[in-house]
Amino acid sequence: MTGNEEISDEPPAGLVEAQRIAIRVAERAAQAAHPGQTERELHRIVDRMVIEEGALGVWTATTVGFGAGTLSCYPTDVPSDRALWNLDLGMIDVHPVTEGGWWGDCTRSFLVGENHAQKEALATIESIHAAVLAAARPGMRACDWFGVFAEELSRTPYVLLDRLSNIGHSLTANSSYDDGYIDASNETVMRGAWAVEPFIGNRLYGVKREDVVWFGPTRCTVIS
């Protein structure tokens, strides 16, 4: 959100609607994933779910990755015929747009089977993401929020996988990135909606979780 327009402590209803669609689709798709399914097959299911949940479509391409495909999560990543194993990590990043022009953005990682190392990675991103969400405060800068993530990450064996070295971006109706990224150099005071998406991993796989936080004048709200 740019300019000097007044914002409320309550997130706009249209934003909440769009983000709840994004969450429902990402979580439904994670539950629907099964061994033997390809990235391309789940990608088609996700985009169908977006319409079923009441959105018009997506504002940027859906991303689906399995196994080594979880090492990159970017709209230019094209889903492949890589199949989900019975011991595997997967990732879904979905971006619905509603009739009112509001954008949602949600990523969920999921685990198939009981591989200990993969399970530890998934637990770590859940813990880091929760710590970052809990640290959200009105008036804080994007770089300070990134600092919370960096401190949490330093206690783990994982690295930041995002190719632009950030953990998220600003978000508004019909637009995104207007106020930049949540990274070490962005001193923008966060107002309105920000999608926060820590993406970590190792040379074998990545894990990511994304939610949207509304920064109001006196309180922050995680849209759920």
N, C-alpha and C positions, 0 to 999 in steps of 0.2 A: 504494500500500500504506500503510495507516494503522495507528496503534497502536504498541506496543512489541514486537510479535512478532519472533522471530528469523528472519533470512533467511540463505540460503546464498549462496556465490559462484556456484553453479550455478543457472541459471534452471530453474524447474519444467518437467518433461517435457511437461505439458499445454499450457503456454504456448508452448513450442517447437513442438509439433505444430500449434497453431492459427496461429502466425505463419508457419510454413512453408507451410501451406495458403494463407494470404493472399498470400505472395510468389509462389507458383506460379500462382495464379489471375491476379494482376495482370500478371505477365510473359507468361503464355500469352495473355491477352486483348490485351495490347499488340501481340503478334506477329500475332494474328488480325485486327486492325483493318485495314480496307482502304478506299481511296477509294470514295465513293458510299454507304458504310454510314452509317446514322444513329446518333445517340446512343442512341435507344431500342432499336435492334436490338442494339447491342453490350451494352447494359445487360442485356438478356435473356440473352445468351450468358454474361456474367459470373456472373449468379446461378445459371445452370445449372452452370457450372464449379465453383462453390462446393460444390454437392451432389456432383458427380462426384469431387471431391477428398476427400470424406469428412466434410465439415462438415454440420451440421443445417440451416443457413441463415445469416442475417446478424443481427448484434445492432443494427445501425443501417443505414439505407439505403445501397446502393451508389451511388456518384457516378461519372458518365461525362460528360466534356465535350470538345467539339471546337472548335477555333478560338476565337471569342469566348466559347464555353462554358467555356473553361479559366480565365476571369477570376474564377470563383467555384467553390469546392469545399466544399460544405456539405450535410449530410444532407437539408436541405429543398429542395435543388435537384432539380427534376424533369427527367429526360432528355427531350429534344425530338426533333423530326424534322430537326434540323440535321444535315447530311451532312458527312462528312469529305472535305476536298478532297485533291487530289493533291500539294499543298504546304501542309502543315498540322501543327499540334500537337494532341495529344490527351492526355487524363488519365483515369486509372482509380483510384478509391479504394474498396477492398473491405474488409469487416469480418466475417469468418467467425466463427461460434461452434460449438464442438465439443460432442459428447455429454457430455463431462466438464464443460462449462460454461466452458471457457476461450475467451478472445476474442483474435482477431488483428486487425491493422490495417496495411494496406500501400497505398501510393500509388506509381504509376509514371506518368511522363510519357513520351511517345513522339513521334517525328517521322516524318512521311511526306514523301518528296521531299527536295530538297536546297536549301531556302531558307536562305541564309547567316545572316540575322538570327535565324531560329528555331533554327537549329543552335547559334548562339552562346548563346542563352538556355538551351537544354538543357544545354550544356556547363557553363554557369555554375552552374546548380542542382546538377549532379553534383559540381562542385568545392566549393561551399559545404557541401553535405551531408556530403561526405567529411571536410572540416575540422571540422565540428561533431561528427561521430562520433569522430574522432581525439582530440578534447578531453575526452571523457567521463572523469570521474575519480570514484572512490568518495568520498562525503562532500561533493560539490559541490552548490551550491544551484541551483534552477531558473533563477533570475535570472542567475546567472553563466554558465550554459550558453547562455541567450539572448544574453548579452553577446558570446560568441564569434561567434554568428551575425551580430549587429548590426555587429561589426567587419568581418567578411567582406563583408557586404552593402554597406557604405559604400564599398568599392573598386569597385563596379559601377554601371551606370546604372539598375538596377532598384529597385523598391520592394517592401516587404512587402505582400502582398495579403490576408492573413488578416483577416477582418472584426473579429476580437477581438484583433488585434495580438499573436498568440502563434505559436510554432512547434511546438506539441505539447501533450501532456497525460499524466497518469498513467494507468495501465492495470492491471487485475487481473482475476481470475476473476469473471465476472458483474457487472463494474462498471468504470467509467471516470471520470476527472476528480476522483476522491476527494481527491487532493492538489493539485488545481488544474492550471494551465497553465504551460508553459514561456514565461514572459514577463518583462518588465522589473521587475515588482513582486513576483513570487512568491519569497519567501526560504526556501521549504521545501527541506530537504535531501533530495535524491532517493534513495529506496530502492526496490528492486523494479523493476517494469517501467514504462518511459516510452516512449511513441510520439513520435518526433521527426519533424516534417514541415514543413520550410521551404517556403514558398509565395511565390514572387516573380514579378514580371513588369512589364509596362508597360500602356498603355491599350489594347493590341491583343490580348494573350494572356498567359497565366500558365503557369508550370512549377512542379512540385512533386515531391518525393521523400520517401517515408516509410518508416522502419524502426523496429523496437522494440529498445531497449537495456535490459539488465538491470543494475541497480546493486547489486552485492554489497558485502560488508564490505571486501574487499581488491582487487576487480577488477570491471571492467565488461565485459559481453559483448554484442556486436551479434548478435542472432539472425538467422541466415541459413540 
